[in-house]
């Protein structure tokens, strides 16, 4: 029987902490949204800001999605609705039908808290 590959993604709208579940759960990557750096643009119209926000969010979600595609079970957790938006995008994409994706609302967490949360979540008999 093949080993199930499990991933945790703690995310908000500014960054995503990607953690692989194993005996020693560890963070493998951090993905940052480029929105704040692009705000330094000279154009300041409301329409322009919405366009920048949409482009940055699409790019941010695309990077996360490319990592998620390599796993069998994924836990999306964090303090904002970013995880719900990403989940909705993944639900519309036929490539992610076979991937089990779980959503959990949490607050801000330190690295150790995120690692412990992910380990406890996937160690539970419900999610094995």
Backbone as a ProteinNet text record, in pm:
[ID]
protein_1_A
[PRIMARY]
XXXXXXXXXXXXXXXXXXXXXXXXXXXXXXXXXXXXXXXXXXXXXXXXXXXXXXXXXXXXXXXXXXXXXXXXXXXXXXXXXXXXXXXXXXXXXXXXXXXXXXXXXXXXXXXXXXXXXXXXXXXXXXXX
[TERTIARY]
83.4	0	87.8	57.2	136.2	112	212.3	201.2	122.9	30.1	-48	36.9	48.4	125.2	32.2	68.5	-16.9	55.6	-22.4	33	-55.4	6.3	-66.1	-28.7	-129	-104.8	-171	-89.1	-140.5	-132.7	-246.6	-245.1	-336.7	-295.4	-381.4	-362	-403.3	-392.4	-250.6	-162.1	-27.6	76.6	58.8	157.1	96.1	162.3	122.8	244.6	228.2	334.8	301.3	385.2	362.5	438.3	364.9	425.2	391.4	491.9	473	456.8	355	330.8	420.8	488.5	572.8	598.5	686	721.8	776.3	851.9	905.3	845.7	720	652.1	736.6	753.4	839.6	789.2	823.5	785.4	879.4	823.2	908.2	918.9	821.7	826.4	734.1	768.9	682.4	655.8	528.7	490.5	432.1	486.6	442.3	358.6	252.1	173.4	251.7	247.3	321.5	239.7	120.8	30.7	92.2	152.4	208.4	319.7	404.6	514.2	462.8	353.7	298.1	218	182.5	108.4	192.1	321.6	409.7	403.9	316.9	297.4	248.8	280.3	242.2	94	32.4	-111.1	-184.7	-281.9	-351.1	-502.4	-552.8	-696.8	-754.4	-879.5	-945.3	-953.3	-982.8	-991.3	-855.8	-750.2	-615.2	-580	-616.4	-587.1	-660.9	-784.6	-859	-794.9	-748.7	-682.1	-554.1	-474.5	-350.8	-383.2	-483.7	-521	-563.5	-645.3	-690.7	-574.8	-484.4	-369.4	-277.1	-251.7	-163.4	-224.5	-355.2	-421.3	-419	-443.7	-441.5	-302.6	-198.7	-61.2	-27.3	-66.5	-45.1	-112.5	-239.7	-312.8	-253	-206	-146.6	-20.9	60.9	182.2	146.4	46.8	4.3	-54.8	-136	-201.4	-100.7	7.4	108.4	172.9	183.8	239.8	136.2	12.9	-94.3	-116.6	-97.6	-126.7	-43.2	63.1	152.6	117.3	8.1	-27	-163.7	-189.4	-315.4	-417.3	-368	-454.5	-392.7	-479	-430.4	-520.2	-458.1	-528.4	-499.2	-603.2	-590.8	-641.1	-556	-598.5	-536.4	-599.3	-551.3	-662.5	-627.5	-721.7	-815.8	-792.8	-874.6	-953.4	-1029.5	-1108.1	-1027.5	-898.9	-815.5	-822.6	-824.1	-830.1	-961.1	-1072.1	-1201.3	-1200.5	-1141.4	-1132.2	-1049.1	-936.1	-852.3	-927.8	-995.5	-1073.2	-1178.2	-1246.1	-1347.3	-1284.9	-1167	-1097.8	-1058	-1007.2	-966.3	-1086.2	-1199.6	-1321.2	-1371	-1343.2	-1385.9	-1291.8	-1173.7	-1070.6	-1073.5	-1099.3	-1109.9	-981.6	-867.2	-739.5	-730.2	-816.6	-808.2	-919.8	-990	-1101.6	-1053.9	-940	-890.7	-815.7	-794.1	-723	-824.5	-806.6	-893.6	-843.6	-931.7	-894.1	-982.9	-919.4	-989.1	-966.2	-1067.7	-1058.1	-1076.5	-992	-1005.8	-973.9	-1060	-1038.3	-947.2	-837.9	-748.4	-707.8	-640.5	-588.1	-445.9	-379.6	-237.8	-162.2	-59.2	15.5	164.9	242.5	387.3	421	545.3	590.6	564.8	600.5	579.9	431.9	347.1	203.6	147.3	190.9	144.3	186.6	312.5	362.7	287.4	265.4	193.5	48.3	-15.8	-154.3	-165.4	-77.1	-78.3	-53.7	44.3	75.2	-44.7	-105.6	-221.6	-340.5	-358.3	-471.9	-460.7	-347.7	-332.2	-301.4	-265.6	-243.7	-375.6	-478.9	-610.9	-660.3	-726.1	-776.7	-875.1	-940.6	-1036	-971	-843.9	-779.5	-664.9	-650.8	-541	-564.3
-118.2	0	124.5	218.6	340.8	432.6	507.6	602.7	725.1	770.2	889.4	1012.1	1099.2	1220.9	1329.7	1389	1486.6	1619.9	1727	1861.1	1952.8	2045.7	2149.9	2284.7	2371.5	2505.9	2603.9	2670.4	2777.5	2902.7	2969.7	3083.5	3196.2	3314.6	3431.7	3498.5	3622.9	3685.1	3732.5	3738.7	3789.2	3679.9	3565.5	3458.2	3321.8	3219.9	3081.4	3004.4	2932.6	2847.6	2703.8	2644.6	2509.9	2411.3	2312.3	2216	2074	1991.8	1852.9	1770.4	1684.6	1599.7	1477.7	1452.7	1334.5	1316.5	1224	1206.2	1336.6	1408.9	1538.9	1645.1	1680.3	1778.1	1904.6	1954.5	2070.7	2158.3	2285.1	2380.2	2363.9	2348	2328.3	2452.8	2544.1	2663.4	2770.8	2895.5	3009.3	3082.7	3107.2	3180.7	3313.5	3420.9	3555.4	3613.1	3683.2	3755.9	3881	3919.1	4036.2	4164.9	4159.4	4274.1	4398.9	4385.3	4502.9	4568.5	4488.2	4546.4	4614.3	4563.7	4624.8	4750.8	4773.9	4894.1	5020.6	5005.5	5120.8	5182.4	5126.6	5178.3	5323	5401.1	5542.5	5562.2	5468.2	5479.2	5441.1	5523.1	5498.9	5490.1	5479.2	5471.2	5344.6	5352.7	5239.2	5119.9	5147.2	5041.1	4971	5051.2	4996.5	4910.1	4954.3	4877	4742.7	4742.1	4616.1	4521.3	4575.8	4495	4433.8	4514.3	4464.6	4356.7	4381.4	4284.2	4151.4	4156.9	4034.2	3958.3	4030.8	3966.4	3902.5	3974.2	3921.7	3799.8	3803.7	3690.2	3568.9	3589.1	3478.1	3414.9	3496.5	3446.2	3371.2	3427	3368.7	3231	3222.2	3095.9	2995.1	3041.3	2951.6	2883.8	2958.8	2901.3	2795.5	2824	2728	2603.7	2625.4	2516.3	2420.4	2473.4	2386.8	2293	2337.1	2251.4	2149.4	2194.8	2107.2	1989.4	2011.3	1907.4	1780.7	1787	1672.6	1588	1622.5	1555.7	1490.1	1396.2	1323.2	1386.1	1438.5	1501.5	1636.3	1738.5	1873.8	1938.8	1997.2	2075.5	2222.4	2300.9	2445.8	2506.3	2582.4	2642.4	2779.9	2862.2	2997.7	3090.2	3218.1	3311.8	3385	3380.1	3459.5	3369.2	3430.2	3355.5	3318.7	3344.9	3310.5	3161.6	3080.9	2934.6	2893.4	2962.4	2931.1	2968.6	3082.5	3123.9	3024.5	2982.9	2884.3	2752.3	2708.9	2585.4	2591.9	2704.6	2719.6	2708.3	2767.5	2755.8	2610.7	2542.4	2402.9	2313.1	2343.9	2264.6	2273	2381.6	2400.4	2334.2	2295.2	2239.7	2086.4	2022.4	1876.3	1803.5	1869.6	1804.8	1774.5	1836.5	1821	1734.1	1662.6	1579.2	1468.7	1411	1298.7	1341.7	1468.9	1518.8	1555	1498.3	1530.4	1661.1	1760.1	1891.5	1923.6	1958.1	1990.9	2138	2202.7	2343.7	2354	2433.9	2459.5	2606	2669.2	2807.4	2806.4	2879.2	2893.8	3040.2	3073.6	3208.2	3215.7	3324.3	3336.6	3235.6	3175.8	3071.1	3087	3043.7	3039.1	2913.8	2901.9	2784.5	2656.3	2654.6	2534.7	2501.1	2603.3	2579.9	2522.8	2574.4	2522.6	2377.5	2348.6	2211.6	2114.3	2154.3	2069.3	2048.7	2155.3	2146.7	2049.5	2061.8	1973	1828.4	1807.1	1671.8	1611.3	1685.6	1635.7	1609.9	1695.2	1681.1	1552.5	1531	1412.2	1285.7	1298.1	1180.6	1125.8	1206.2	1164.5	1047.5	948.1	833.3	873.7	986.8	1031	1064.8	1108.3	1161	1077.4	957.3	870.1	814.7
0	0	0	-84.2	-95.3	23.7	58.2	167.2	120.8	204.4	173.3	203.7	104.9	123.3	175.2	291.2	357.2	368.8	352.5	351.8	434.1	504.3	576	517.1	500.4	449.2	544.7	627.3	712.6	628.1	611.1	519.7	564.4	524.5	527	391.3	375.9	244.4	211	309.7	281.8	263.5	331	315.7	344	292.2	315.2	362.5	471.7	526.5	489.4	406.8	356	444.6	499.6	591.8	549.2	541.6	505.6	632.9	634.5	750.1	745.3	856.4	871.6	1020.8	1054.1	1195.3	1253.1	1173.2	1212.6	1120.5	1146.6	1063.4	1055	933.8	915.8	801.5	809.6	706.2	588.1	469.7	352.7	265.8	279.7	196.3	251.7	222.2	252.2	122.1	95.8	-24.5	19	-33.6	1	-112.5	-76.5	-175.7	-213.2	-338.4	-386.5	-377.2	-316.9	-316.6	-253.1	-135.7	-68.1	-148.1	-210.2	-288.3	-414.3	-471	-592	-560.8	-436.1	-399.2	-414.1	-426.8	-440.4	-579	-663.4	-798.3	-792.3	-893.5	-894.5	-922.2	-993.3	-1017.9	-890.9	-852.2	-725.9	-740	-859.6	-878.3	-817.6	-775.5	-713.4	-808.7	-933.3	-1033.4	-1048.3	-1050.8	-1063.8	-942.2	-823	-701.7	-702	-748.9	-757.5	-858.3	-969.1	-1070.3	-1014.3	-945.7	-883.8	-781.1	-697.7	-594.1	-656.6	-761	-827.1	-891.3	-956.7	-1020.2	-917.1	-808.7	-704.3	-636.9	-610.1	-546.3	-639.1	-766.6	-862.5	-868.5	-870.2	-873.9	-744.6	-631.9	-499.4	-490.8	-530.8	-527.1	-625.7	-739.6	-839.1	-783.6	-711.9	-652.3	-548.6	-465.9	-363.3	-429.4	-531.1	-602.9	-665	-719.3	-781.9	-680	-555.6	-450.5	-404.3	-383.4	-336.5	-431.2	-559	-658.9	-640.9	-564.2	-545.7	-422.8	-354.5	-228.7	-236.7	-142.6	-139.4	-44.3	68.1	167.2	205.4	212.6	239.9	343.8	444.4	544.9	519.3	491	477	606.9	675.4	800.9	816.6	899.4	920.3	966.1	989.2	1050.6	954.6	825.2	731.7	637.5	548.4	450.9	325.9	325.5	209.5	180.1	284.7	266.3	199.4	232.3	169.9	22.1	-8.7	-149.1	-229.5	-172.3	-240.6	-256.1	-152.2	-157.6	-268.4	-280.9	-385.5	-525	-542.8	-671.8	-699.5	-597.3	-613.8	-643.9	-582.9	-603.4	-747.7	-814.3	-953.1	-1053	-1007.2	-1095	-1089	-1200.5	-1205.3	-1165.6	-1172.1	-1135.7	-986.6	-905.7	-760.9	-702.8	-789.5	-745.1	-650.5	-676.8	-596.2	-470	-453	-334.9	-227	-108.2	5.6	67.2	71.2	123.8	242.7	354.5	477.8	510.1	567.7	608	759.1	823.2	966.2	994.9	1074.1	1116	1238.1	1231.7	1346.7	1356.9	1463.1	1478	1426.6	1457.9	1425.2	1510.2	1452	1521.7	1496.7	1593.7	1576	1495.3	1454.7	1379.3	1458.2	1586.7	1668.1	1682.7	1700.1	1711.1	1581.3	1467	1338	1319.4	1348.9	1333.6	1424.4	1549.4	1644.5	1599.8	1553	1506.4	1389.7	1293	1176.5	1218.6	1304.7	1350.6	1422.6	1514.7	1589	1496.4	1398	1306.2	1225.1	1161	1077.1	1156.6	1283.6	1367.6	1421.5	1416.3	1461.7	1377.3	1437.2	1359.6	1248.4	1261.2	1159.8	1027.3	1029.3	909.4	858.2	906.8	861.5	726.2
[MASK]
++++++++++++++++++++++++++++++++++++++++++++++++++++++++++++++++++++++++++++++++++++++++++++++++++++++++++++++++++++++++++++++++

